[in-house]
Amino acid sequence: MRRYDTGSPLRWGILGCGQVTELKSGPAFNKVEGSRLVAVMRRDGAKAEDYARRHGVPRWYDDADALIHDAEVDAVYIATPPGSHCDYALRVAAAGKVCCVEKPMALNAAQCRQMVEAFQTAGKDLFVAYYRRSLPRFNQVKQWLDQGAIGVPRHVHWSFSRAPSEQALARAYEWRTDPALSGGGLFVDLASHGLDLMIHLLGPIEQACGVATNQQGLYATEDAVSGALRFASGATGSGFWNFACHERQDQIVIQGSSGRIEFSVFDDQPLLLSSTEQSMSLRIAHPENIQFCHIENIVKHLNGELLHPSLGSDAMQASWVMDRMLASSVGNQVPG
């Protein structure tokens, strides 16, 4: 049954046409079949006008409500910092429109729940830009797991480190380390992708705890986090995320009863499968616009062709896990 039935392409408007929309997402709205980008908004009208001109977008606004209530906008993509996600999403729900919000979904799990409930009441779909759930590279990992290529998954570990940026060393302002706008530090901004991917690959997380600290003192938020997880399946998980190290590292290892899978969340590295039955190394390229598959799946979902892998009800669990880790406390059961 079609959820979107107008006989014309799904017409998108973007709130916050900043850097993430230049290549990762913006152009894909016009490349995906059955999708069109018709309006953009930024508080700085000159920047909104410039974006619209460069990307061939018919209309631009400097007022969010004007775009949300544009009669020719069917769906709104919220690409602002997380601090405004909940407010804007609730406005989109009240306007009775489809919404896709950038990650992390909101400042905390409580806001995520509020957003999910608002769209349930409105009878409209809420998507979250955890686009790795739709990428062929990570779908291959899920296929291996679903096929039992490494037996029963027992443990997943993510090692992630970065050196401090020049901006951080200069103590220059960065919204990603402003908790009022980001909900945390670089951990929240980057780890959200991989934690959500773990949930997609291995199922719901029932328990989470962590230790978070600020080792450098370069900004107000945490720069080092260690965490432990327990999945509903019985598998366990662990990880560390550190932004004060001397080297770049990004490796997830899934250990199973008869093998292991290794891959990177952000870096262009091969997928490695090693088991009692086989060993394999695969390179699977991402699309030029990395959110292309995610947006394509939104259109297919609304047309009744498939169930989108990153709905709001799925995405809010990553925020719950990060809340638990940053609180340095053992979590209880995930709310239903």
SULVENKA-V692661 format. One record per run of one state. SS is the DSSP state (~ for helix, > for strand, _ for the rest). FROM is the first residue (numbers start at 1). TO is the last residue. If there is no record, write none. Layout:
# SULVENKA-V692661
{{SS;FROM;TO} {SS;FROM;TO}}
This chain:
# SULVENKA-V692661
{{_;1;9} {>;10;15} {_;16;18} {~;19;21} {_;22;27} {~;28;31} {_;32;34} {>;35;41} {_;42;44} {~;45;55} {_;56;58} {>;59;61} {_;62;63} {~;64;68} {_;69;74} {>;75;78} {_;79;81} {~;82;94} {_;95;97} {>;98;101} {_;102;108} {~;109;122} {_;123;125} {>;126;128} {_;129;130} {~;131;134} {_;135;135} {~;136;146} {_;147;152} {>;153;161} {_;162;165} {~;166;169} {_;170;174} {~;175;177} {_;178;178} {~;179;182} {_;183;185} {~;186;202} {_;203;204} {>;205;213} {_;214;223} {>;224;231} {_;232;235} {>;236;242} {_;243;248} {>;249;256} {_;257;258} {>;259;263} {_;264;270} {>;271;275} {_;276;278} {>;279;282} {_;283;291} {~;292;302} {_;303;310} {>;311;311} {~;312;326} {_;327;336}}
